[in-house]
Amino acid sequence: MKKMIDLFAGCGGLSLGMEQAGFTTVFANEINTSLFETYLYNRDLPKESYFTGDINELNKNIKKYKSKFNDVDLVCGGPPCQGFSMANRQRMLDDPRNTLYKAFLEFLKEVKPKFFVMENVKGMSKKIDEIIIDFKEYLGEEYSFSHSLLNAKNFGLPQNRERFFIIGNRLNVDTNNLFAEIKNNKLRNSFVLKDAISDLPELKPNSTKNNTRIENKEIGFFETDYFYPKSTYADFINNRKKVDKLYNHKNRYNNDRDIQIFSLLPQGANSLHKSIEDIMPYKSRNHIFKDKYFKLDENEVCKTITSHMKHDCNMYIHPNQARGLSPREAARVQTFPDYYIFKGTPNYWYAQIGNAVPVKLAEFIGKEIIKYL
């Protein structure tokens, strides 16, 4: 068994990919109980194998979990780092907003996994010189590590999503070479948006306010029986596992004007397109709102799925239907399997999905790391 600990676990995209690569999650930590509800619902982790709460508290009580932390192969996580902007002159480690980043380093120092993976927004790469100093301060010379920006679309996945990764180890593995091996993991045939969503049932526009709990064939279901048409993409994300339920495929409310805009815009067009200039509500501020509306192109990869979708999906208009992407469609783009169920309210499904690491990208990374174990 290759043992993995998942910190800042979120709804579980990163660890799911690592699990698909062959790792077994022996411990997980997440402070947000709503996110963790989804994580735990999709796994069979006993109570002593997770900690819901602040990682700083976990670090204070680390001896309590000592048996779980022996001989760990991998620790992964994406600590939020609010204070790494280039304009901020304070050292990252000393910035009070970055206590979670510091706690991640403290955990690594204490547990000493064979490998670690840290994931974050691509802007963090600009602070790499500082990060290297911080990691060496905490871990000494025992670990070697390197970093790279990885974009999901470069692996054949149907999304333009670039993230920053640091991989380190204490087994004398050349991590620059490891990143090169990870980047060789391209799919033979790349997927585009159409591949990811075209086998899901059509949904009609939803123009009824305050109907979050309503579900039907028109606007979708929280859960329903569904016969999936044959799809190479579905086989890929589901690892050929048969799924006969459809979860989280539900449309959100939009006003009549937005629905009209969704209908009129051609694929690949944004708020400045002439087809909607008569009804565009932000004409006086077009320079600011040019991406207020964007209709996705089914023959291209999807733009980056983000947690902003919890507010509206105007920047993620379905290529052929007058609505935004459903949470299940967003999860499809993020390469979550169809059997992965998101808990909470529909708006919160979007937040969870938008914050996750693409599952198959994590799997590509995990498959290369596990070869050295």
DOTIMI-926679 format. One record per atom (N, C-alpha, C): x, y, z. Coordinates in steps of 0.02 Angstrom, whole numbers, padded with zeros to 5 digits, always signed. Example, Ala and Ser with C-alpha at 12.3 -4.5 7.8 and 13.67 -1.06 7.14 Angstrom:
+00660-00284+00390 +00615-00225+00390 +00660-00165+00390 +00642-00112+00354 +00684-00053+00357 +00645+00002+00394 
END
This chain:
+00042-00060+00000 +00000+00000+00000 +00044+00063+00000 +00030+00108-00046 +00066+00172-00049 +00024+00225-00013 +00049+00247+00045 +00009+00288+00091 +00014+00363+00073 -00043+00395+00072 -00047+00466+00055 -00086+00505+00108 -00063+00565+00122 -00099+00612+00165 -00120+00671+00123 -00182+00691+00130 -00210+00746+00089 -00226+00805+00135 -00190+00860+00128 -00202+00921+00167 -00238+00972+00123 -00279+01015+00155 -00320+01063+00117 -00358+01024+00063 -00392+00972+00086 -00418+00921+00041 -00473+00945-00006 -00509+00999+00013 -00564+01023-00028 -00616+00969-00039 -00643+00966-00100 -00694+00915-00114 -00661+00851-00140 -00594+00853-00152 -00559+00790-00164 -00533+00777-00234 -00526+00828-00277 -00501+00816-00344 -00430+00791-00347 -00385+00824-00310 -00315+00805-00310 -00305+00734-00283 -00337+00720-00226 -00326+00653-00197 -00360+00599-00237 -00417+00614-00269 -00450+00564-00311 -00405+00543-00368 -00372+00592-00399 -00325+00575-00453 -00267+00534-00428 -00241+00551-00368 -00187+00512-00338 -00210+00441-00321 -00271+00435-00297 -00299+00369-00282 -00306+00327-00346 -00327+00360-00400 -00332+00324-00464 -00263+00302-00489 -00211+00339-00468 -00143+00321-00488 -00115+00263-00445 -00149+00247-00389 -00126+00191-00349 -00111+00207-00276 -00119+00270-00256 -00108+00288-00185 -00171+00274-00144 -00161+00262-00079 -00216+00252-00032 -00215+00309+00018 -00271+00346+00024 -00275+00400+00072 -00281+00371+00142 -00232+00385+00185 -00235+00360+00254 -00255+00416+00303 -00252+00479+00278 -00272+00535+00321 -00287+00595+00277 -00337+00635+00298 -00355+00695+00261 -00373+00750+00310 -00362+00812+00288 -00378+00871+00329 -00409+00925+00286 -00463+00954+00311 -00496+01011+00277 -00534+01050+00331 -00529+01116+00328 -00562+01157+00379 -00636+01170+00362 -00653+01169+00298 -00721+01186+00276 -00765+01124+00279 -00813+01124+00325 -00854+01063+00335 -00897+01048+00275 -00919+01098+00237 -00961+01086+00179 -00920+01052+00123 -00860+01076+00112 -00816+01043+00063 -00801+00971+00085 -00787+00964+00149 -00766+00899+00174 -00824+00849+00172 -00886+00874+00174 -00943+00829+00169 -00941+00791+00103 -00926+00827+00049 -00920+00795-00017 -00861+00746-00017 -00804+00768+00009 -00744+00726+00011 -00758+00660+00045 -00787+00664+00105 -00797+00604+00145 -00854+00560+00119 -00904+00592+00089 -00961+00555+00062 -00938+00507+00007 -00887+00527-00030 -00862+00487-00086 -00805+00439-00067 -00791+00434-00001 -00738+00390+00022 -00761+00355+00085 -00726+00302+00101 -00743+00263+00161 -00687+00271+00212 -00679+00332+00238 -00626+00346+00286 -00653+00342+00357 -00622+00302+00401 -00644+00301+00470 -00629+00367+00506 -00665+00381+00560 -00660+00446+00594 -00588+00463+00615 -00549+00412+00634 -00481+00426+00656 -00434+00441+00598 -00460+00438+00536 -00418+00450+00477 -00428+00518+00446 -00464+00562+00480 -00469+00631+00455 -00478+00679+00512 -00461+00742+00498 -00467+00796+00547 -00501+00854+00513 -00560+00871+00538 -00596+00929+00512 -00578+00989+00555 -00542+01036+00526 -00521+01094+00565 -00457+01124+00539 -00432+01172+00575 -00372+01211+00557 -00310+01166+00559 -00271+01169+00507 -00209+01129+00505 -00161+01148+00561 -00164+01210+00584 -00122+01229+00641 -00139+01189+00703 -00204+01175+00712 -00226+01133+00768 -00202+01061+00758 -00205+01038+00697 -00180+00971+00681 -00106+00966+00699 -00068+01017+00680 +00004+01016+00694 +00017+01014+00769 -00025+01049+00809 -00016+01050+00881 -00029+00981+00912 -00074+00943+00880 -00094+00877+00906 -00066+00819+00865 -00011+00831+00832 +00014+00783+00783 +00032+00715+00813 +00052+00716+00878 +00070+00652+00911 +00010+00606+00917 -00049+00635+00922 -00111+00595+00928 -00121+00550+00867 -00096+00573+00809 -00106+00536+00747 -00043+00500+00723 +00004+00493+00769 +00071+00468+00751 +00068+00402+00712 +00023+00357+00732 +00020+00292+00698 +00001+00299+00624 -00039+00350+00608 -00059+00362+00539 -00002+00393+00498 +00044+00425+00533 +00095+00465+00499 +00161+00429+00492 +00164+00365+00509 +00226+00327+00501 +00235+00305+00428 +00295+00314+00403 +00313+00287+00337 +00264+00309+00283 +00252+00374+00279 +00205+00402+00229 +00242+00411+00163 +00210+00389+00109 +00241+00394+00043 +00232+00464+00012 +00174+00494+00024 +00159+00558-00010 +00115+00602+00034 +00133+00666+00038 +00089+00717+00066 +00075+00766+00010 +00011+00780-00001 -00005+00829-00053 -00056+00880-00026 -00057+00938-00058 -00104+00990-00037 -00090+01056-00070 -00139+01099-00068 -00132+01167-00097 -00149+01219-00045 -00101+01238-00002 -00116+01288+00050 -00134+01355+00020 -00189+01386+00041 -00206+01453+00017 -00151+01502+00039 -00128+01544-00007 -00075+01592+00008 -00100+01662-00012 -00131+01696+00034 -00160+01762+00017 -00107+01815+00006 -00048+01806+00035 +00001+01861+00035 +00059+01851-00011 +00048+01823-00071 +00106+01813-00115 +00106+01860-00174 +00066+01913-00173 +00064+01958-00231 +00133+01991-00239 +00150+02007-00301 +00216+02035-00316 +00224+02104-00284 +00167+02138-00273 +00170+02204-00243 +00186+02200-00168 +00176+02142-00139 +00186+02133-00068 +00260+02120-00054 +00291+02166-00017 +00364+02161-00006 +00382+02117+00053 +00332+02099+00092 +00345+02057+00150 +00361+01986+00127 +00409+01955+00160 +00427+01887+00142 +00367+01841+00152 +00357+01795+00106 +00298+01752+00108 +00290+01717+00175 +00345+01689+00200 +00342+01651+00262 +00323+01695+00321 +00341+01759+00317 +00328+01804+00373 +00261+01841+00368 +00229+01836+00310 +00165+01870+00301 +00112+01835+00343 +00078+01872+00388 +00028+01840+00432 -00029+01806+00394 -00039+01826+00331 -00093+01795+00292 -00074+01726+00266 -00010+01709+00273 +00014+01646+00245 +00029+01593+00299 -00010+01595+00353 +00002+01547+00407 -00011+01475+00383 -00055+01467+00334 -00071+01399+00310 -00013+01371+00269 +00019+01413+00231 +00079+01393+00194 +00133+01371+00243 +00142+01410+00296 +00191+01393+00347 +00172+01327+00382 +00108+01318+00395 +00084+01257+00428 +00097+01195+00384 +00090+01203+00319 +00104+01149+00272 +00178+01128+00278 +00222+01178+00281 +00294+01163+00288 +00308+01130+00355 +00274+01152+00408 +00283+01122+00474 +00261+01049+00474 +00207+01035+00440 +00182+00966+00435 +00233+00922+00399 +00259+00946+00343 +00310+00908+00306 +00371+00894+00349 +00392+00945+00386 +00451+00938+00429 +00441+00884+00481 +00380+00880+00508 +00365+00833+00561 +00355+00761+00535 +00318+00755+00479 +00297+00689+00454 +00350+00657+00408 +00389+00699+00374 +00442+00675+00329 +00419+00622+00279 +00372+00640+00235 +00351+00592+00184 +00407+00581+00133 +00402+00526+00096 +00452+00514+00044 +00446+00566-00012 +00384+00583-00030 +00370+00634-00081 +00320+00685-00054 +00322+00745-00080 +00267+00792-00069 +00250+00827-00134 +00188+00847-00140 +00164+00886-00197 +00127+00946-00169 +00148+01006-00188 +00111+01067-00170 +00084+01098-00234 +00020+01117-00232 -00014+01144-00292 -00042+01212-00274 -00039+01258-00323 -00066+01325-00310 -00079+01362-00376 -00104+01424-00370 -00118+01464-00429 -00052+01481-00464 -00055+01494-00529 +00007+01502-00567 +00046+01564-00545 +00012+01615-00517 +00046+01675-00495 +00099+01661-00442 +00090+01607-00406 +00138+01590-00353 +00207+01574-00381 +00210+01555-00445 +00275+01538-00475 +00322+01598-00474 +00294+01659-00472 +00336+01719-00472 +00373+01727-00406 +00352+01690-00355 +00385+01695-00289 +00431+01634-00277 +00450+01600-00330 +00485+01537-00321 +00551+01544-00284 +00587+01598-00294 +00651+01606-00259 +00641+01606-00183 +00588+01640-00163 +00571+01643-00092 +00548+01575-00066 +00508+01542-00106 +00481+01476-00087 +00537+01427-00076 +00587+01428-00120 +00644+01383-00113 +00680+01395-00046 +00689+01458-00029 +00721+01475+00035 +00680+01448+00094 +00613+01458+00089 +00569+01436+00143 +00571+01360+00152 +00567+01323+00096 +00568+01251+00100 +00634+01226+00129 +00688+01257+00109 +00754+01236+00136 +00760+01252+00210 +00730+01307+00230 +00732+01327+00301 +00696+01274+00344 +00641+01248+00319 +00602+01199+00357 +00627+01127+00348 +00647+01110+00288 +00663+01040+00273 +00737+01026+00269 +00778+01077+00272 +00850+01067+00268 +00871+01043+00199 +00925+01006+00197 +00951+00982+00133 +00926+00911+00117 +00885+00884+00160 +00863+00814+00151 +00820+00805+00088 +00784+00858+00070 +00738+00853+00013 +00765+00890-00048 +00757+00860-00106 +00767+00896-00168 +00698+00909-00198 +00689+00965-00232 +00623+00980-00260 +00631+01028-00319 +00582+01027-00362 +00579+01074-00417 +00506+01092-00430 +00495+01135-00479 +00429+01164-00489 +00414+01170-00563 +00350+01174-00579 +00331+01184-00649 +00258+01207-00652 +00242+01244-00704 +00172+01259-00720 +00147+01203-00765 +00090+01175-00748 +00060+01122-00788 -00009+01145-00811 -00023+01137-00876 -00088+01157-00903 -00125+01094-00924 -00187+01087-00900 -00227+01027-00914 -00232+01013-00989 -00239+01066-01029 -00249+01056-01101 -00188+01024-01135 -00128+01034-01106 -00068+01005-01136 -00064+00930-01126 -00108+00904-01084 -00111+00831-01073 -00167+00799-01113 -00203+00840-01152 -00259+00814-01191 -00326+00820-01156 -00326+00853-01098 -00388+00863-01060 -00426+00924-01086 -00492+00925-01080 -00532+00976-01115 -00540+01042-01078 -00485+01068-01051 -00489+01130-01013 -00423+01168-01016 -00427+01234-01024 -00368+01276-01021 -00359+01296-00947 -00322+01256-00910 -00314+01269-00838 -00241+01259-00819 -00209+01314-00802 -00138+01313-00785 -00130+01321-00709 -00092+01276-00679 -00079+01278-00607 -00005+01267-00593 +00015+01290-00535 +00085+01287-00513 +00095+01227-00467 +00146+01186-00481 +00159+01127-00440 +00232+01127-00417 +00241+01108-00354 +00308+01093-00328 +00308+01020-00307 +00356+00982-00331 +00363+00912-00310 +00432+00903-00278 +00432+00872-00218 +00495+00860-00184 +00499+00789-00159 +00560+00766-00144 +00568+00698-00117 +00634+00693-00079 +00638+00641-00037 +00700+00628+00000 +00731+00561-00020 +00717+00540-00083 +00743+00476-00108 +00796+00487-00162 +00820+00549-00167 +00870+00567-00219 +00843+00558-00290 +00779+00566-00298 +00749+00564-00365 +00757+00633-00396 +00779+00636-00459 +00787+00698-00495 +00718+00726-00513 +00696+00778-00479 +00628+00803-00489 +00620+00841-00555 +00674+00868-00582 +00670+00899-00649 +00653+00845-00700 +00686+00788-00693 +00673+00732-00737 +00602+00706-00727 +00580+00705-00664 +00512+00683-00648 +00460+00726-00683 +00469+00792-00681 +00423+00837-00716 +00423+00824-00791 +00482+00810-00818 +00486+00795-00890 +00446+00732-00906 +00450+00682-00862 +00411+00621-00872 +00336+00633-00866 +00317+00676-00818 +00246+00694-00810 +00220+00726-00874 +00260+00771-00902 +00237+00809-00962 +00234+00764-01024 +00265+00707-01022 +00260+00659-01078 +00195+00620-01077 +00156+00629-01023 +00095+00590-01013 +00035+00616-01053 +00046+00637-01114 -00009+00663-01154 -00054+00606-01179 -00119+00620-01184 -00164+00572-01215 -00150+00570-01290 -00160+00513-01319 -00147+00506-01391 -00194+00551-01431 -00257+00553-01410 -00307+00597-01442 -00334+00646-01391 -00325+00711-01404 -00347+00762-01357 -00423+00769-01358 -00451+00786-01300 -00523+00797-01294 -00538+00872-01298 -00597+00889-01324 -00623+00957-01324 -00689+00958-01286 -00719+01017-01279 -00779+01024-01238 -00835+00978-01260 -00845+00972-01326 -00899+00930-01352 -00892+00858-01327 -00831+00832-01325 -00819+00764-01300 -00842+00757-01228 -00831+00811-01189 -00844+00807-01117 -00917+00810-01099 -00959+00844-01139 -01027+00858-01116 -01083+00835-01163 -01068+00814-01224 -01121+00803-01273 -01165+00743-01259 -01143+00698-01215 -01185+00639-01200 -01231+00649-01140 -01232+00710-01113 -01276+00725-01056 -01342+00753-01082 -01398+00742-01045 -01463+00763-01071 -01471+00838-01077 -01509+00859-01126 -01523+00930-01137 -01564+00958-01079 -01548+01021-01061 -01588+01056-01010 -01615+01120-01041 -01676+01139-01022 -01707+01200-01046 -01686+01259-01002 -01693+01320-01028 -01680+01378-00985 -01725+01377-00923 -01699+01403-00869 -01736+01404-00806 -01751+01476-00786 -01813+01497-00797 -01831+01568-00785 -01876+01577-00723 -01879+01526-00681 -01920+01531-00620 -01876+01544-00560 -01888+01601-00527 -01846+01621-00470 -01859+01577-00408 -01810+01574-00365 -01817+01542-00299 -01843+01471-00304 -01814+01433-00350 -01838+01364-00359 -01782+01313-00349 -01735+01330-00304 -01676+01288-00296 -01692+01215-00284 -01746+01202-00247 -01762+01133-00229 -01802+01097-00283 -01829+01135-00332 -01869+01103-00383 -01824+01064-00431 -01847+01005-00453 -01810+00967-00503 -01860+00933-00549 -01843+00931-00613 -01885+00897-00662 -01844+00889-00727 -01875+00858-00778 -01839+00845-00840 -01817+00908-00876 -01855+00962-00866 -01839+01025-00900 -01774+01056-00874 -01770+01062-00807 -01713+01099-00778 -01663+01052-00744 -01678+00988-00741 -01629+00940-00716 -01644+00914-00646 -01600+00869-00624 -01610+00832-00562 -01548+00834-00517 -01560+00827-00452 -01506+00814-00405 -01478+00744-00419 -01523+00697-00431 -01504+00628-00445 -01560+00596-00484 -01543+00560-00537 -01594+00526-00577 -01562+00466-00612 -01603+00417-00629 -01578+00362-00670 -01562+00389-00740 -01510+00363-00771 -01492+00388-00837 -01453+00334-00875 -01472+00325-00938 -01435+00279-00982 -01386+00322-01023 -01322+00314-01010 -01271+00354-01044 -01258+00325-01114 -01262+00366-01166 -01240+00343-01232 -01166+00325-01231 -01144+00283-01276 -01074+00264-01280 -01030+00325-01290 -00979+00332-01249 -00936+00392-01254 -00866+00374-01232 -00817+00389-01275 -00746+00377-01259 -00726+00417-01197 -00752+00479-01193 -00734+00522-01137 -00762+00495-01072 -00825+00473-01072 -00855+00444-01011 -00815+00383-00988 -00796+00340-01036 -00754+00282-01018 -00689+00305-00985 -00661+00359-01012 -00597+00384-00987 -00604+00410-00915 -00652+00453-00902 -00657+00482-00834 -00684+00433-00783 -00724+00385-00807 -00754+00335-00762 -00711+00272-00755 -00653+00272-00787 -00609+00213-00787 -00648+00150-00807 -00691+00160-00858 -00732+00106-00887 -00783+00076-00838 -00792+00110-00781 -00842+00086-00733 -00912+00106-00758 -00960+00060-00754 -01028+00073-00777 -01064+00117-00726 -01094+00171-00751 -01132+00217-00708 -01203+00221-00736 -01253+00213-00693 -01322+00217-00718 -01363+00270-00682 -01329+00315-00647 -01362+00372-00615 -01329+00436-00640 -01368+00489-00643 -01342+00555-00661 -01352+00601-00601 -01296+00630-00578 -01297+00672-00518 -01280+00744-00535 -01310+00790-00499 -01290+00861-00501 -01297+00894-00570 -01340+00866-00613 -01351+00896-00679 -01415+00937-00675 -01407+01001-00656 -01465+01042-00640 -01451+01114-00662 -01500+01144-00693 -01492+01211-00719 -01510+01263-00667 -01477+01321-00668 -01492+01374-00621 -01538+01427-00653 -01566+01469-00611 -01610+01523-00634 -01572+01575-00674 -01603+01599-00729 -01579+01657-00765 -01638+01701-00785 -01627+01767-00786 -01682+01811-00806 -01691+01808-00882 -01746+01836-00906 -01763+01830-00978 -01711+01862-01023 -01683+01919-01001 -01632+01952-01042 -01571+01909-01051 -01548+01878-00996 -01489+01835-01001 -01503+01775-01046 -01562+01746-01039 -01580+01689-01082 -01580+01709-01156 -01604+01770-01169 -01603+01795-01238 -01531+01803-01263 -01488+01830-01221 -01417+01838-01239 -01386+01770-01251 -01401+01721-01208 -01374+01654-01216 -01394+01624-01284 -01456+01640-01305 -01482+01613-01369 -01448+01646-01429 -01437+01712-01425 -01414+01749-01483 -01339+01743-01496 -01299+01738-01443 -01227+01736-01453 -01205+01674-01492 -01161+01683-01542 -01132+01624-01574 -01076+01595-01530 -01057+01533-01543 -01003+01502-01505 -00938+01542-01511 -00903+01548-01456 -00839+01583-01455 -00844+01658-01450 -00905+01685-01444 -00915+01758-01442 -00925+01782-01371 -00906+01846-01359 -00915+01875-01293 -00963+01934-01295 -00963+01974-01242 -01011+02028-01234 -01009+02081-01288 -00954+02087-01324 -00947+02139-01375 -00977+02119-01443 -01002+02059-01448 -01027+02035-01513 -01088+02074-01535 -01092+02089-01600 -01146+02131-01626 -01215+02100-01618 -01218+02034-01611 -01284+02000-01605 -01322+02021-01543 -01286+02048-01492 -01321+02066-01429 -01311+02140-01412 -01286+02180-01460 -01270+02250-01442 -01332+02289-01421 -01391+02271-01447 -01452+02307-01429 -01476+02292-01358 -01459+02234-01333 -01484+02215-01266 -01429+02207-01214 -01368+02219-01234 -01312+02212-01186 -01319+02265-01131 -01326+02245-01068 -01341+02293-01015 -01282+02335-00991 -01221+02320-01015 -01162+02354-00989 -01125+02392-01043 -01162+02417-01094 -01130+02447-01152 -01081+02503-01134 -01100+02543-01085 -01058+02601-01068 -00992+02579-01036 -00989+02516-01015 -00927+02491-00983 -00903+02428-01018 -00909+02427-01084 -00890+02367-01122 -00818+02347-01111 -00774+02397-01100 -00703+02381-01091 -00692+02340-01028 -00737+02348-00980 -00731+02310-00917 -00768+02243-00923 -00825+02245-00957 -00870+02187-00956 -00869+02145-01020 -00815+02149-01059 -00815+02113-01122 -00823+02037-01112 -00803+02012-01054 -00811+01941-01040 -00868+01927-00991 -00910+01977-00982 -00969+01966-00938 -01009+01907-00964 -01014+01902-01031 -01046+01845-01063 -00996+01812-01111 -00995+01747-01111 -00952+01711-01158 -00985+01644-01174 -00995+01632-01239 -01022+01567-01259 -00965+01521-01278 -00962+01465-01245 -00908+01417-01256 -00912+01387-01326 -00854+01370-01353 -00849+01339-01419 -00840+01264-01409 -00887+01225-01435 -00886+01153-01422 -00826+01118-01453 -00795+01149-01502 -00737+01117-01536 -00670+01138-01508 -00672+01176-01454 -00611+01198-01419 -00611+01169-01348 -00555+01176-01314 -00555+01159-01242 -00594+01213-01205 -00622+01196-01149 -00660+01243-01108 -00613+01294-01075 -00638+01355-01064 -00600+01402-01024 -00596+01376-00953 -00551+01404-00912 -00540+01379-00844 -00603+01380-00803 -00622+01322-00777 -00678+01317-00730 -00656+01348-00664 -00694+01396-00638 -00676+01429-00575 -00735+01430-00527 -00721+01446-00465 -00774+01448-00415 -00821+01507-00425 -00804+01554-00471 -00850+01609-00486 -00918+01583-00511 -00918+01522-00537 -00980+01494-00563 -01035+01488-00509 -01015+01493-00445 -01066+01492-00392 -01109+01555-00395 -01083+01609-00426 -01121+01671-00432 -01164+01672-00495 -01134+01656-00551 -01171+01649-00614 -01127+01611-00664 -01160+01588-00717 -01123+01550-00769 -01124+01588-00835 -01128+01654-00832 -01132+01695-00893 -01069+01690-00935 -01013+01673-00904 -00950+01666-00941 -00940+01594-00964 -00990+01552-00950 -00985+01480-00967 -01050+01458-00999 -01070+01494-01052 -01134+01478-01085 -01125+01414-01126 -01173+01370-01118 -01172+01307-01155 -01171+01321-01230 -01131+01284-01269 -01124+01300-01340 -01189+01291-01380 -01235+01248-01358 -01295+01234-01398 -01361+01243-01362 -01359+01262-01299 -01420+01270-01260 -01418+01337-01224 -01476+01370-01217 -01479+01438-01190 -01475+01437-01113 -01417+01418-01088 -01405+01414-01016 -01331+01409-01003 -01311+01416-00940 -01242+01403-00922 -01230+01329-00913 -01167+01310-00909 -01150+01240-00894 -01181+01220-00828 -01204+01159-00824 -01228+01131-00761 -01168+01112-00718 -01178+01102-00652 -01122+01079-00610 -01093+01012-00635 -01134+00967-00659 -01107+00903-00684 -01064+00914-00746 -01085+00961-00790 -01044+00976-00849 -00978+01007-00829 -00979+01051-00779 -00917+01080-00753 -00873+01026-00723 -00904+00979-00687 -00866+00923-00658 -00837+00878-00712 -00874+00869-00766 -00849+00831-00824 -00785+00863-00851 -00787+00929-00860 -00729+00965-00886 -00669+00957-00838 -00684+00954-00773 -00631+00945-00722 -00611+00871-00715 -00639+00829-00758 -00624+00757-00762 -00644+00718-00699 -00693+00743-00661 -00722+00703-00608 -00763+00647-00639 -00761+00587-00610 -00803+00533-00636 -00877+00546-00622 -00920+00515-00662 -00992+00527-00656 -01021+00500-00590 -00985+00455-00558 -01010+00428-00494 -00989+00471-00434 -00952+00525-00446 -00930+00569-00391 -00987+00618-00376 -01012+00618-00315 -01072+00656-00297 -01053+00717-00257 -01078+00775-00278 -01064+00838-00242 -01122+00853-00195 -01105+00866-00132 -01155+00878-00080 -01164+00954-00070 -01218+00971-00035 -01232+01042-00021 -01282+01070-00071 -01284+01137-00078 -01331+01170-00123 -01301+01173-00194 -01344+01180-00245 -01319+01184-00314 -01266+01238-00324 -01274+01298-00295 -01223+01349-00303 -01157+01327-00273 -01162+01289-00218 -01102+01267-00185 -01068+01210-00223 -01106+01173-00262 -01075+01123-00305 -01023+01156-00350 -01044+01214-00380 -00998+01250-00425 -00934+01272-00389 -00941+01297-00327 -00883+01321-00290 -00833+01263-00279 -00860+01205-00260 -00817+01148-00247 -00780+01126-00310 -00818+01121-00365 -00789+01098-00428 -00737+01147-00454 -00753+01212-00448 -00708+01264-00474 -00642+01267-00438 -00641+01248-00374 -00579+01252-00335 -00536+01189-00339 -00562+01138-00372 -00527+01073-00373 -00471+01070-00425 -00425+01024-00413 -00374+01006-00463 -00407+00956-00512 -00397+00964-00577 -00425+00914-00623 -00402+00843-00604 -00450+00799-00596 -00435+00732-00570 -00383+00696-00612 -00391+00697-00678 -00345+00660-00721 -00276+00692-00724 -00271+00757-00715 -00205+00789-00711 -00169+00763-00649 -00206+00759-00592 -00176+00732-00531 -00155+00659-00542 -00195+00621-00579 -00178+00551-00592 -00113+00546-00632 -00106+00588-00683 -00044+00588-00723 +00017+00600-00679 +00010+00647-00632 +00066+00663-00586 +00079+00603-00540 +00025+00576-00512 +00032+00520-00465 +00063+00459-00497 +00046+00445-00560 +00072+00385-00594 +00148+00388-00602 +00174+00448-00611 +00247+00454-00617 +00281+00449-00550 +00251+00480-00499 +00281+00477-00432 +00283+00405-00407 +00228+00369-00416 +00223+00301-00386 +00274+00253-00416 +00299+00268-00475 +00350+00224-00506 +00414+00222-00464 +00425+00275-00425 +00486+00278-00384 +00476+00250-00314 +00417+00221-00302 +00402+00194-00235 +00396+00119-00238 
END
